[in-house]
């Protein structure tokens, strides 16, 4: 059974930074393209970033491309999301997801097969 567990969220002031982590267990991590999404209260789940199996290809939502960086460590079965210059509008639950079929990156939540429970990020002004 594939399990994803996010960590690294919390309360941070606007302008600060965070690094979210997502550890994958129960499967072969290097066979999954990985993605990060977020969902704010009353809003739909939003794609943020994705990374290919090898880590050589990445995709970003235009709205976050200048501040978010996705990376992965296949030896540690972990994908990361570095967030710089946090804004109040970044407040949301952040989810990582694994896609076992896509060779490069996926931006659609419907294509992901496994999801974590999410980690809350709250940005204060």
Long-range contacts (C-beta under 8 A, 24 or more apart in sequence): 1-26, 2-26, 2-27, 2-98, 2-113, 2-114, 3-114, 3-116, 4-96, 4-97, 4-98, 4-114, 4-115, 4-116, 4-117, 5-116, 5-117, 6-94, 6-95, 6-96, 6-116, 6-117, 6-118, 6-119, 7-119, 8-119, 9-94, 9-119, 9-120, 9-121, 9-122, 10-120, 10-121, 10-122, 11-122, 11-123, 11-124, 12-86, 12-121, 12-122, 12-123, 12-124, 13-86, 13-123, 13-124, 13-125, 14-86, 14-87, 14-88, 14-123, 14-124, 14-125, 15-85, 15-86, 16-86, 16-123, 17-82, 17-83, 17-84, 17-85, 17-86, 18-82, 18-83, 18-86, 18-121, 19-80, 19-81, 19-82, 19-83, 20-80, 20-81, 20-82, 20-83, 20-94, 20-96, 20-119, 20-121, 21-78, 21-79, 21-80, 22-78, 22-79, 22-80, 22-81, 22-96, 22-116, 23-76, 23-77, 23-78, 24-77, 24-78, 24-79, 24-98, 24-114, 25-77, 27-98, 27-100, 27-114, 29-74, 29-77, 29-78, 30-54, 30-74, 31-100, 32-98, 32-99, 32-100, 32-114, 33-98, 33-99, 33-102, 33-103, 33-104, 33-105, 33-106, 34-70, 34-72, 34-79, 34-96, 34-97, 34-98, 34-99, 35-96, 35-97, 35-98, 35-99, 35-105, 35-106, 35-107, 35-109, 35-112, 36-68, 36-70, 36-79, 36-81, 36-94, 36-95, 36-96, 36-97, 37-94, 37-95, 37-96, 37-97, 37-109, 38-90, 38-92, 38-93, 38-94, 38-95, 38-121, 39-92, 39-93, 39-95, 39-118, 40-89, 40-91, 40-92, 40-93, 43-92, 45-95, 45-109, 46-92, 47-107, 47-108, 47-109, 48-81, 48-94, 49-81, 50-105, 50-106, 50-107, 51-79, 51-105, 52-103, 52-104, 52-105, 53-103, 57-104, 57-105, 58-105, 59-105, 59-107, 61-107, 83-121, 86-121, 86-123, 87-123, 88-123, 88-124, 88-125, 89-123, 90-121, 90-123, 91-121, 91-122, 91-123, 92-120, 92-121, 93-118, 93-119, 93-120, 93-121, 94-118, 94-119, 94-120, 94-121
